[in-house]
Amino acid sequence: MASSHGSAICGRTWQMLAQRRYGKAMTQSGLLEDFVDRHRRLFVLTGAGCSTNSGIPDYRDAHGNWKRQQPVRYQAFMADEATRQRYWARSFVGWRRFGRAQPNDAHRALARLEGMGRCELLLTQNVDRLHQAAGNCRVMDLHGRLDLVRCMGCGSTTTRNDLQDELARLNADWLALDAADAPDGDADLDARDFSSFRVPACGHCDGVLKPDVVFFGESVARDRVDTAAEHLRRADAMLVVGSSLMVYSGYRFVQMAVRAGLPIAAVNLGRTRADDLLALKLEQPCEAALAFLLDRTFTEPAGA
């Protein structure tokens, strides 16, 4: 088993080889391009920074701290009707733009990576489905998908668009309201009385409706983690795009990669939880760091 420093040591060796190959003046973007060129089965993990240029705000600042009040927790949502009213009222306003978000060049670049056969799996912490919209097929939604709603009683699902129509029918007086966007389809709709907002129950069993995503305080399904881990075992390197890795559900895959001795590269504006474990880190916007994927074809990995 590799030591906790194995990935970083491997990364420093790789950087020296890359700089020897291309010259000491090689840019950070050039190092990332070489990193991708040298690996044919990348395990890609993406986070909120990948979707900010699609108009979806992220959660954390450059230091990895919360930018705003923490999101609703699973236990509060399930236990308290007032919490559910507040959540769905804010989501009712936020969904209008979130549901229309389009992929940006970071999504398109990663779809290109898959198209060239270099992506073992794209594991996303995002719930916006923009990787799929950009053309990725080898995608796993680690935290679920916001475009579906699940009954917590019988397990039946419906689309978020259908629920939006029902919320509009029940709350016509809220249609004119607007507010600034917040992460994951939320809206900064505070200083309001949410007690009049009507939230429908499941049409099959009268159960509680919840977006089909993993809330804070809720666990990712074990089979989902195990499937992603199996893909990681088949990978030869890991690429993190737009995640601070502050949430353990994503950080655990970095830990797995380190134990397997895989080199890890990351693109993120600001600190990540794994900075000491990275072979390479670029503090650039995701679409800028990945632009080379849209501009060129790949060479065969060294030793292929």
C-alpha positions in Angstrom: 0.0 0.0 0.0 1.3 3.5 -0.9 2.1 5.9 1.9 0.0 9.0 2.4 2.8 11.0 0.7 3.2 8.5 -2.2 1.0 10.4 -4.6 2.7 13.8 -3.9 6.2 12.2 -4.3 5.1 10.6 -7.6 3.8 13.9 -8.7 7.0 15.8 -8.0 8.9 13.2 -10.0 6.4 13.5 -12.8 6.7 17.3 -12.8 10.5 17.1 -13.0 10.3 14.7 -16.0 7.7 16.9 -17.7 9.9 20.1 -17.2 12.9 18.2 -18.5 10.9 17.1 -21.5 9.5 20.5 -22.4 11.9 22.9 -20.6 11.9 24.7 -17.3 9.7 27.5 -18.5 6.8 25.1 -19.0 3.6 26.7 -17.8 1.2 25.2 -15.3 -1.4 24.8 -18.1 1.3 23.0 -20.1 2.0 20.7 -17.1 -1.8 19.8 -17.0 -1.8 19.1 -20.7 1.2 16.8 -20.2 -0.5 15.1 -17.2 -3.5 14.4 -19.4 -1.4 13.2 -22.3 0.4 10.7 -20.1 -2.7 9.0 -18.7 -5.3 7.1 -20.7 -7.8 6.2 -17.9 -8.5 9.4 -15.9 -10.8 9.3 -12.9 -12.4 12.7 -13.0 -14.1 14.3 -10.0 -15.9 17.6 -10.5 -17.5 20.1 -8.1 -19.3 23.4 -8.1 -16.5 25.4 -9.7 -17.2 23.6 -12.9 -20.6 25.1 -13.2 -20.2 28.7 -12.0 -19.8 30.0 -15.5 -23.2 28.4 -16.3 -24.7 30.9 -13.8 -24.8 28.5 -10.8 -23.2 29.9 -7.7 -20.7 27.9 -5.6 -20.7 27.3 -1.9 -17.2 28.2 -0.7 -14.7 31.0 -1.0 -11.0 30.7 -1.9 -10.2 29.6 1.6 -12.7 26.8 1.6 -15.1 28.6 3.9 -18.8 29.0 3.5 -19.9 32.0 1.5 -23.4 32.0 3.0 -25.5 30.2 5.5 -25.1 26.5 5.3 -27.7 24.5 3.2 -30.6 22.8 4.8 -29.7 19.6 6.5 -31.5 16.3 5.9 -32.7 15.8 9.5 -34.3 19.3 9.6 -36.0 18.8 6.2 -37.5 15.5 7.2 -38.6 16.5 10.7 -40.0 20.0 10.3 -42.8 21.2 8.0 -41.7 24.8 8.3 -38.2 23.9 7.0 -39.7 22.2 4.0 -41.9 25.2 3.3 -38.9 27.5 3.4 -36.9 25.1 1.2 -39.5 24.6 -1.5 -40.4 28.3 -1.6 -36.8 29.3 -2.2 -36.4 26.4 -4.7 -39.6 27.5 -6.5 -37.9 30.9 -7.2 -34.4 29.5 -7.9 -35.5 26.7 -10.2 -36.6 29.1 -12.9 -33.0 29.9 -13.9 -31.3 26.7 -12.6 -33.5 24.6 -14.7 -32.5 26.5 -17.8 -28.7 26.5 -17.2 -26.5 25.4 -20.1 -23.1 23.7 -20.2 -20.0 25.9 -20.4 -16.6 25.2 -21.9 -15.4 23.3 -18.9 -18.2 20.8 -19.4 -17.6 20.7 -23.1 -13.8 20.1 -22.5 -14.5 17.2 -20.2 -17.0 15.7 -22.8 -14.1 16.0 -25.3 -11.8 14.1 -22.9 -14.3 11.3 -22.7 -14.8 11.4 -26.5 -11.1 10.8 -26.9 -11.3 7.7 -24.7 -9.4 9.1 -21.8 -12.0 9.1 -19.1 -12.5 6.0 -16.9 -15.4 7.8 -15.1 -16.6 11.3 -14.4 -17.8 11.5 -10.8 -19.6 14.7 -10.2 -20.6 16.3 -6.9 -22.9 18.6 -8.9 -26.6 18.0 -9.2 -27.2 20.0 -12.3 -26.8 17.3 -15.0 -24.7 19.7 -17.2 -22.0 17.1 -17.9 -24.7 14.9 -19.5 -26.0 17.9 -21.4 -22.5 18.6 -22.7 -22.3 15.0 -24.0 -20.6 13.0 -21.3 -22.0 9.4 -20.9 -19.6 7.9 -18.4 -21.0 10.1 -15.6 -22.0 9.2 -12.0 -24.0 11.8 -10.0 -22.5 11.3 -6.6 -25.0 13.6 -4.9 -28.0 12.8 -7.0 -29.9 15.0 -9.5 -32.0 18.0 -8.9 -34.2 17.5 -11.9 -36.0 14.6 -10.1 -38.2 14.6 -6.9 -38.5 11.5 -4.8 -41.2 10.5 -2.3 -39.6 9.5 1.0 -42.5 7.2 1.7 -43.1 5.0 -1.3 -40.0 5.9 -3.4 -41.9 7.0 -6.4 -40.3 9.8 -8.5 -41.5 12.7 -10.6 -39.7 15.4 -12.6 -38.8 18.7 -10.9 -40.5 20.5 -13.8 -43.8 18.7 -13.0 -43.5 19.7 -9.4 -42.7 23.3 -10.4 -46.0 23.4 -12.3 -47.9 22.1 -9.2 -46.1 24.5 -6.9 -47.2 27.4 -9.3 -50.8 26.2 -9.2 -50.8 26.1 -5.4 -48.9 29.3 -4.9 -49.9 31.7 -7.7 -49.3 34.7 -5.5 -45.6 33.8 -5.3 -45.1 33.8 -9.1 -44.0 37.4 -9.3 -41.3 37.0 -6.6 -37.6 37.0 -7.6 -34.4 36.8 -5.7 -30.6 36.4 -6.2 -29.5 32.9 -7.2 -27.9 30.6 -4.6 -26.2 27.2 -5.1 -28.1 24.2 -6.4 -31.3 25.9 -7.5 -31.8 27.8 -4.2 -32.6 31.5 -4.1 -31.8 34.1 -1.4 -35.4 34.6 -0.5 -35.2 35.6 3.1 -37.1 38.0 5.4 -40.4 36.4 4.2 -43.1 34.5 5.9 -43.1 31.0 4.4 -46.0 29.7 6.5 -48.5 30.3 3.6 -46.4 28.5 1.0 -48.2 25.3 0.1 -46.1 22.1 -0.5 -47.9 19.1 -2.1 -47.6 15.6 -0.7 -46.9 12.5 -2.8 -49.9 11.8 -5.0 -49.5 8.0 -4.4 -49.1 7.8 -0.6 -49.2 11.4 0.9 -45.5 11.0 1.8 -42.9 13.8 2.0 -41.4 14.9 -1.3 -37.7 15.7 -1.4 -35.4 16.5 -4.3 -33.5 13.4 -5.4 -30.2 14.7 -4.1 -28.0 14.0 -1.1 -28.6 16.7 1.5 -26.0 17.7 4.0 -26.2 15.3 6.9 -27.4 12.5 4.6 -25.2 9.6 3.4 -24.3 8.8 -0.2 -25.7 5.3 -1.1 -23.1 2.6 -0.4 -23.6 1.0 -3.8 -22.9 4.3 -5.5 -19.6 4.7 -3.5 -18.6 1.1 -4.2 -19.2 1.5 -8.0 -17.2 4.7 -8.2 -14.4 3.0 -6.2 -14.3 0.2 -8.6 -13.8 2.6 -11.5 -11.0 4.3 -9.5 -9.2 1.0 -9.2 -9.2 0.8 -13.0 -7.8 4.3 -13.4 -4.2 5.4 -13.8 -4.6 8.9 -12.5 -7.1 11.3 -10.9 -8.2 14.8 -12.1 -10.2 17.1 -9.8 -12.0 20.0 -11.4 -13.7 22.8 -9.5 -13.9 21.2 -6.1 -12.4 22.3 -2.7 -12.9 18.7 -1.6 -14.1 20.0 1.8 -17.0 17.5 1.8 -15.8 14.0 2.8 -18.0 12.3 0.2 -15.7 13.6 -2.5 -12.5 13.8 -0.5 -12.6 10.0 0.2 -11.8 9.3 -3.4 -8.6 11.4 -3.2 -7.7 9.3 -0.2 -8.3 6.1 -2.2 -6.2 7.4 -5.0 -3.4 8.2 -2.7 -3.5 4.7 -1.2 -3.4 3.3 -4.7 -0.3 5.5 -5.6 -2.2 7.3 -8.3 -1.0 10.9 -9.3 -3.6 13.5 -8.7 -4.0 16.8 -10.5 -6.5 19.5 -9.5 -8.0 22.7 -11.0 -9.6 24.9 -8.4 -9.7 28.6 -7.5 -8.4 28.5 -3.9 -7.5 26.0 -1.3 -8.5 22.4 -1.4 -8.5 19.9 1.4 -6.0 17.8 -0.5 -3.4 20.4 -1.4 -0.6 18.4 0.3 -1.5 15.3 -1.7 -1.6 16.8 -5.2 0.9 16.1 -7.9 -0.2 19.3 -9.7 -2.6 22.1 -8.9 -3.8 25.0 -11.1 -5.6 27.9 -9.5 -7.4 29.0 -12.7 -11.0 29.1 -13.8 -12.0 25.5 -14.9 -12.8 26.5 -18.5 -9.4 28.3 -18.9 -7.4 25.5 -17.5 -9.1 22.9 -19.7 -9.2 24.9 -22.9 -6.4 22.8 -24.4 -8.9 19.9 -24.5 -11.0 21.8 -27.0 -8.0 22.9 -29.1 -6.0 19.8 -29.9 -5.9 16.1 -30.3 -4.1 13.8 -28.0 -0.9 11.9 -28.3 -0.6 8.3 -27.1 0.4 8.1 -23.4 4.1 7.5 -22.9 4.8 3.8 -22.8 1.5 2.9 -24.3 
